[in-house]
Amino acid sequence: MAYFLFFSLLFSLVHVTSSLPPIGVTYNSLSTIAKTTVPPPDNITTAITFLKITTVRLLNPDPSLIKAFAFTNTSLLLSIPNPLLPTLSSNFSAAFQWLNRHVLPFYPRSNITLISVGNCVLSSTTEEDLSPYLFRAMRNVQRAIQELGIGKIPISTTFSFFSTITTAFPPSSAQFQQPVGDIIIKPLLQFLEETNSFFLINLYPYNMFRLNSEIPIGFALFQENPFNFRDDLVTGVRYFNLFDMMVDAVIAAMAEMGHANIPVIVAETGWPSGGGQAGEVEANGVYAEMYLKGLVKHLRSGVGTPLKREGIAEVYVYELMDHEGGDIESSRKWGILSENMTMKYDVEFSIGAKNSGSMMIFLAVMWLSWEVYQNY
C-alpha cells in the first residue's frame, strides 16, 4: 500500500503532454566488473518509464529483463552477443533456440521491434575474426524468425563508424572501407533492402573530436555561433554540427553502393562525463550535458541532415548508467544516470515533463532500490 500511495502522488505531480521523439537509450545488463552491482530488471524498467524513454537497446539481453518490459509500450532493440556468431552461422537450430529463449516467450507483450546480430563485429578486439560468420548468422536468424511466425521483426547488425567509414571530411566523399566494403557490407546492404530493415551505426562525435584537433569544440557540441560550421567543398553544403556531418558520411557511403534509401539508426552516441585518460579534459559533465541537450534539440527540430531531410529513424544514447572501474575505454562515464541510478543531467528526453517531477521520480527510484536491496 505504501508503494502504491507513493507512486500515485508522483504521477499526480508529473504532467506529460506529448510523446518523446525517437530518442532511446542503450543498456548493458552484463556486469563486466565484478564489484559492479546490476540493478534488478524492475528497477531498470521503472527508471526508463519515468524518464519517458520509449525505445531501449539491450546489449546482452537477459530474458528476465525482456520480460520486465512487457506492457510498458517501450520498444526493444535486442543485440545478440558477438561470441554467438560462429554457432549461429553454422547451426540453424542455434538461431531457433536463441529466439525461443529471448523473443518467443515475451513477444508481442514485450514490444521487440528489431534484432541486431552482433555489435561492431568489424572492430572486435577478440583474437578470432568473427566477420566471416556475420552474414550467414543474420540469414539464419532471419529464416528462424520467418519459421516462428514473427517475421515482422527485422534483422540487422551494428557497425562502428571508425571501422567502416573512410572519412567524414567531406561527407560527400565518404566510402566504406575496403575490402570489407565489397566483401561484407555490400551484400549486407542488399539483404537489408530486401527485408525492409535498417542500417545501424555507432557514431561518436566525441571520438572524432579527439582525433582531429581542427574540429572546434562548439561544432561537436551543437553550439550555435557564427564560427561553428564546416563546408563540404565538393557539394557546397554547409554543416553546423559534427553529428550531421558523420551521419551524412554514412549516407554517402551507402549511396555509393546504391542503397541510399535504407533507413539509418544511430545505435550509440553520447559524450562522457569523466573517466578515460588523464588528458581527456573534454570528458566532463558540462560538455556531456551540452551534447545531450543539443542532440535532443536538433532531433526535435525535424530538419534532418543535408543528405537525408527526413532524418534518421532512431537514435540511442549511450548509455543508461555509469559503471565502475575497467580499462581506459570502459572507465569512461557515458551514463545519463550515475551508478546509484540518480540523474546526472538536466535533460528532458520527453516533451512536457517538468524537472521537479523528474527529480522526485528519481528519488522514488532510489528509494525503491534501497528498499529492495535492504530486503536481500
C-alpha positions as CSV (number, residue, x, y, z in Angstrom):
1,M,0.0,0.0,0.0
2,A,2.8,2.4,0.8
3,Y,4.4,1.8,-2.6
4,F,1.1,2.5,-4.3
5,L,0.4,5.7,-2.5
6,F,3.9,7.0,-3.0
7,F,3.9,6.5,-6.8
8,S,0.3,7.7,-7.1
9,L,1.5,11.0,-5.6
10,L,4.4,11.2,-8.0
11,F,2.1,10.6,-11.0
12,S,-0.1,13.4,-9.9
13,L,2.9,15.8,-9.9
14,V,4.2,15.0,-13.3
15,H,2.2,16.1,-16.4
16,V,3.3,14.9,-19.9
17,T,1.6,16.5,-22.8
18,S,3.1,14.7,-25.8
19,S,5.3,11.7,-26.7
20,L,9.0,11.7,-27.0
21,P,10.8,11.8,-30.4
22,P,12.6,8.5,-31.3
23,I,15.5,9.0,-28.8
24,G,16.3,5.9,-26.9
25,V,19.0,4.6,-24.6
26,T,21.4,1.7,-24.6
27,Y,21.5,-0.5,-21.5
28,N,24.0,-3.3,-20.9
29,S,22.8,-5.8,-18.3
30,L,26.1,-7.7,-18.3
31,S,28.4,-6.5,-15.5
32,T,31.9,-6.7,-16.8
33,I,33.3,-5.6,-13.4
34,A,32.9,-8.0,-10.5
35,K,32.2,-5.3,-8.0
36,T,29.5,-3.6,-10.1
37,T,26.0,-4.4,-8.9
38,V,23.5,-4.9,-11.7
39,P,20.1,-3.5,-10.6
40,P,17.0,-5.7,-10.7
41,P,15.1,-5.6,-14.0
42,D,12.1,-3.9,-12.4
43,N,14.3,-1.0,-11.3
44,I,15.6,-0.6,-14.8
45,T,12.1,-0.6,-16.4
46,T,10.9,1.8,-13.7
47,A,13.7,4.3,-14.4
48,I,13.2,4.1,-18.1
49,T,9.4,4.5,-17.8
50,F,9.7,7.6,-15.6
51,L,12.3,9.1,-17.9
52,K,9.7,8.8,-20.7
53,I,12.2,7.0,-22.9
54,T,10.2,4.9,-25.4
55,T,13.0,3.0,-27.1
56,V,15.7,0.9,-25.5
57,R,18.6,-1.0,-26.9
58,L,19.6,-4.0,-24.9
59,L,23.1,-5.3,-25.2
60,N,23.4,-8.9,-23.9
61,P,19.7,-9.0,-23.3
62,D,18.6,-11.2,-20.4
63,P,15.2,-12.9,-20.6
64,S,14.2,-11.6,-17.2
65,L,14.8,-8.0,-18.4
66,I,13.0,-8.5,-21.7
67,K,10.0,-9.9,-19.7
68,A,10.1,-6.9,-17.3
69,F,9.3,-4.6,-20.3
70,A,6.0,-6.4,-21.0
71,F,3.1,-4.0,-21.4
72,T,5.3,-0.9,-20.9
73,N,4.9,0.4,-24.5
74,T,8.7,0.5,-24.7
75,S,10.2,-0.6,-28.0
76,L,13.2,-3.0,-27.6
77,L,16.2,-3.4,-29.9
78,L,17.8,-6.7,-28.9
79,S,21.5,-7.3,-29.7
80,I,22.8,-10.8,-30.0
81,P,26.3,-11.0,-28.4
82,N,29.3,-11.4,-30.8
83,P,30.6,-14.7,-29.4
84,L,27.4,-16.5,-30.6
85,L,28.1,-15.6,-34.3
86,P,30.1,-18.8,-35.2
87,T,27.4,-21.0,-33.7
88,L,24.5,-19.1,-35.3
89,S,26.3,-19.2,-38.6
90,S,26.9,-22.9,-38.7
91,N,23.8,-24.1,-36.8
92,F,20.3,-23.0,-37.8
93,S,18.9,-24.7,-34.7
94,A,21.0,-22.3,-32.5
95,A,19.2,-19.3,-34.1
96,F,16.0,-21.1,-33.4
97,Q,16.9,-21.7,-29.8
98,W,18.0,-18.1,-29.2
99,L,14.7,-16.8,-30.4
100,N,12.8,-19.4,-28.4
101,R,14.6,-18.1,-25.3
102,H,14.7,-14.4,-25.9
103,V,11.8,-13.5,-28.1
104,L,9.0,-16.0,-28.5
105,P,8.0,-16.2,-24.7
106,F,7.6,-12.4,-24.5
107,Y,6.6,-11.1,-27.9
108,P,4.4,-9.2,-28.5
109,R,3.7,-8.3,-24.8
110,S,7.3,-7.0,-24.8
111,N,7.5,-4.8,-27.9
112,I,10.6,-6.2,-29.7
113,T,11.0,-4.2,-32.9
114,L,14.5,-5.0,-34.1
115,I,17.3,-7.6,-33.6
116,S,20.9,-6.8,-34.2
117,V,23.0,-9.8,-34.9
118,G,26.3,-8.7,-33.3
119,N,27.7,-5.4,-32.4
120,C,30.8,-3.8,-34.0
121,V,31.9,-7.1,-35.4
122,L,34.4,-5.5,-37.8
123,S,36.2,-3.7,-34.9
124,S,36.0,-6.6,-32.4
125,T,39.1,-6.9,-30.2
126,T,38.8,-10.7,-29.9
127,E,41.5,-12.9,-31.2
128,E,39.2,-14.6,-33.7
129,D,37.9,-12.6,-36.7
130,L,34.2,-13.0,-36.4
131,S,33.3,-11.1,-39.6
132,P,33.2,-14.2,-41.9
133,Y,30.3,-15.6,-39.7
134,L,28.2,-12.4,-39.7
135,F,26.1,-12.6,-42.9
136,R,25.3,-16.3,-42.6
137,A,24.4,-15.8,-38.9
138,M,22.0,-13.0,-39.9
139,R,20.4,-15.1,-42.6
140,N,19.9,-18.0,-40.1
141,V,18.2,-15.7,-37.6
142,Q,16.0,-14.2,-40.4
143,R,15.0,-17.7,-41.5
144,A,14.2,-18.7,-37.9
145,I,12.1,-15.7,-37.4
146,Q,10.1,-16.5,-40.5
147,E,9.5,-20.1,-39.4
148,L,8.4,-19.0,-36.0
149,G,5.8,-16.7,-37.5
150,I,7.3,-13.4,-36.1
151,G,8.5,-12.1,-39.4
152,K,7.6,-8.5,-38.6
153,I,10.7,-8.2,-36.5
154,P,13.5,-7.1,-38.9
155,I,17.1,-8.3,-38.6
156,S,20.3,-6.2,-38.9
157,T,23.7,-5.8,-37.3
158,T,25.5,-2.8,-35.8
159,F,28.7,-1.2,-37.2
160,S,31.2,1.3,-35.8
161,F,31.7,4.5,-37.7
162,F,35.5,4.3,-37.4
163,S,35.8,0.7,-38.6
164,T,33.6,1.1,-41.6
165,I,33.7,4.7,-43.0
166,T,36.8,6.1,-44.7
167,T,36.3,9.8,-43.8
168,A,33.8,12.4,-42.5
169,F,35.6,15.3,-44.2
170,P,34.0,16.0,-46.6
171,P,30.9,13.8,-46.1
172,S,30.1,13.5,-49.8
173,S,33.5,11.7,-50.4
174,A,32.9,9.1,-47.7
175,Q,33.1,5.4,-48.7
176,F,33.0,2.1,-46.9
177,Q,36.5,0.9,-46.0
178,Q,37.9,-1.9,-48.2
179,P,38.0,-4.8,-48.5
180,V,35.2,-5.2,-46.0
181,G,33.0,-2.8,-48.0
182,D,32.7,-5.1,-51.0
183,I,33.0,-8.4,-49.2
184,I,30.7,-7.9,-46.2
185,I,28.8,-4.6,-46.3
186,K,27.7,-4.6,-49.9
187,P,25.8,-7.9,-49.7
188,L,24.5,-7.0,-46.3
189,L,23.0,-3.7,-47.6
190,Q,21.2,-5.8,-50.3
191,F,19.9,-8.0,-47.5
192,L,18.7,-5.0,-45.5
193,E,16.9,-3.6,-48.5
194,E,15.2,-6.9,-49.4
195,T,14.0,-7.4,-45.8
196,N,12.9,-3.7,-45.2
197,S,15.4,-3.5,-42.4
198,F,17.7,-0.7,-41.0
199,F,21.4,0.2,-41.2
200,L,22.7,0.5,-37.6
201,I,25.8,2.6,-36.8
202,N,27.6,3.6,-33.6
203,L,28.6,7.3,-34.1
204,Y,30.6,9.3,-31.6
205,P,31.4,13.0,-32.3
206,Y,33.4,12.9,-29.1
207,N,35.9,10.4,-30.6
208,M,36.1,12.2,-33.9
209,F,36.8,15.5,-32.0
210,R,39.6,13.8,-30.1
211,L,41.2,12.5,-33.3
212,N,41.0,15.8,-35.2
213,S,42.4,18.9,-33.4
214,E,40.9,21.2,-36.1
215,I,37.4,20.5,-35.0
216,P,36.1,23.3,-32.7
217,I,34.5,22.0,-29.5
218,G,31.4,24.0,-30.2
219,F,30.9,22.3,-33.6
220,A,31.0,18.9,-31.8
221,L,28.5,20.1,-29.1
222,F,25.8,21.6,-31.3
223,Q,26.6,25.1,-30.1
224,E,25.2,27.9,-32.2
225,N,27.6,30.7,-33.1
226,P,28.8,32.3,-36.3
227,F,32.0,30.2,-36.5
228,N,30.5,26.8,-35.8
229,F,30.2,25.5,-39.3
230,R,32.1,23.4,-41.9
231,D,31.6,23.4,-45.6
232,D,31.7,20.3,-47.9
233,L,33.9,21.8,-50.6
234,V,32.7,19.2,-53.1
235,T,29.0,19.8,-52.8
236,G,28.9,23.3,-51.2
237,V,26.7,22.0,-48.4
238,R,27.2,23.8,-45.1
239,Y,27.2,21.8,-41.8
240,F,26.5,23.3,-38.4
241,N,27.3,20.3,-36.2
242,L,29.6,17.3,-36.3
243,F,26.8,14.8,-35.7
244,D,25.1,15.6,-39.1
245,M,28.5,15.5,-40.8
246,M,29.1,12.0,-39.6
247,V,25.6,10.8,-40.4
248,D,25.9,12.2,-44.0
249,A,29.2,10.4,-44.4
250,V,27.3,7.2,-43.7
251,I,24.6,8.1,-46.1
252,A,27.1,9.0,-48.8
253,A,28.9,5.7,-48.4
254,M,25.6,3.8,-48.7
255,A,24.6,5.8,-51.8
256,E,28.0,5.0,-53.4
257,M,26.9,1.3,-53.2
258,G,23.4,2.1,-54.5
259,H,21.5,1.8,-51.2
260,A,20.9,5.4,-50.1
261,N,17.3,4.8,-49.1
262,I,17.8,2.3,-46.3
263,P,16.8,3.9,-43.1
264,V,19.6,4.7,-40.7
265,I,19.6,4.1,-36.9
266,V,22.3,5.6,-34.7
267,A,22.6,2.8,-32.3
268,E,25.1,4.6,-30.0
269,T,26.0,8.2,-29.4
270,G,26.9,10.2,-26.4
271,W,29.6,12.2,-24.5
272,P,31.4,11.0,-21.4
273,S,31.3,13.0,-18.2
274,G,34.6,11.6,-16.9
275,G,37.0,8.7,-16.8
276,G,39.3,7.7,-19.6
277,Q,42.8,9.0,-19.9
278,A,44.2,11.8,-17.7
279,G,44.4,14.2,-20.6
280,E,40.7,13.9,-21.6
281,V,39.7,17.2,-20.2
282,E,36.7,17.5,-22.5
283,A,35.2,14.4,-20.8
284,N,33.2,16.3,-18.2
285,G,29.7,16.8,-17.1
286,V,29.3,20.3,-18.5
287,Y,30.1,19.2,-22.0
288,A,28.2,15.9,-21.7
289,E,25.0,17.9,-20.8
290,M,25.6,20.3,-23.6
291,Y,25.9,17.5,-26.1
292,L,22.8,15.7,-24.9
293,K,20.7,18.9,-24.9
294,G,22.0,19.9,-28.3
295,L,21.3,16.4,-29.7
296,V,17.7,16.3,-28.3
297,K,17.0,19.9,-29.6
298,H,18.4,19.1,-33.0
299,L,16.4,15.8,-33.4
300,R,13.2,17.5,-32.3
301,S,13.7,20.3,-34.8
302,G,12.8,17.8,-37.6
303,V,15.2,19.3,-40.1
304,G,17.1,16.0,-40.7
305,T,20.5,16.3,-42.3
306,P,21.5,17.9,-45.6
307,L,21.7,14.5,-47.4
308,K,18.7,13.0,-45.5
309,R,16.0,15.6,-45.0
310,E,13.6,13.1,-43.5
311,G,16.2,12.4,-40.8
312,I,17.5,9.2,-39.2
313,A,15.0,6.6,-38.0
314,E,16.1,6.4,-34.3
315,V,18.9,7.5,-32.0
316,Y,20.1,5.6,-28.9
317,V,22.1,7.5,-26.3
318,Y,25.0,5.5,-24.8
319,E,24.3,4.7,-22.1
320,L,21.7,4.4,-19.3
321,M,24.1,4.0,-16.3
322,D,27.7,4.6,-15.4
323,H,29.8,1.6,-14.5
324,E,32.8,1.3,-12.1
325,G,36.4,0.5,-13.0
326,G,37.7,-1.3,-16.0
327,D,40.2,-0.3,-18.7
328,I,40.5,3.2,-20.1
329,E,37.7,2.7,-22.6
330,S,35.2,1.1,-20.2
331,S,36.1,3.5,-17.4
332,R,34.6,6.5,-19.2
333,K,31.4,7.7,-17.7
334,W,28.9,7.7,-20.5
335,G,25.7,7.2,-18.5
336,I,22.8,9.6,-18.2
337,L,22.4,8.1,-14.7
338,S,25.1,7.5,-12.1
339,E,25.9,4.1,-10.7
340,N,23.2,4.5,-8.0
341,M,20.6,5.5,-10.6
342,T,20.5,9.2,-9.8
343,M,20.0,11.7,-12.6
344,K,23.3,13.4,-13.8
345,Y,21.9,16.0,-16.2
346,D,19.0,18.4,-16.6
347,V,18.0,17.0,-20.0
348,E,14.3,16.4,-20.8
349,F,14.0,13.4,-23.0
350,S,10.2,13.8,-23.0
351,I,8.2,16.8,-24.1
352,G,6.3,18.4,-21.2
353,A,7.9,16.7,-18.3
354,K,8.8,19.1,-15.5
355,N,12.2,18.9,-13.9
356,S,10.8,19.0,-10.4
357,G,8.7,16.0,-11.2
358,S,11.6,14.2,-12.8
359,M,13.8,14.7,-9.7
360,M,11.0,13.4,-7.5
361,I,10.7,10.4,-9.7
362,F,14.3,9.5,-9.4
363,L,14.2,9.9,-5.7
364,A,11.4,7.4,-5.8
365,V,13.6,5.0,-7.9
366,M,16.4,5.4,-5.4
367,W,14.1,4.8,-2.5
368,L,12.6,1.8,-4.2
369,S,16.1,0.4,-5.0
370,W,17.1,0.9,-1.4
371,E,14.1,-0.9,-0.1
372,V,14.8,-3.8,-2.5
373,Y,18.4,-4.1,-1.5
374,Q,17.6,-3.8,2.2
375,N,15.5,-6.9,1.9
376,Y,18.2,-9.0,0.2
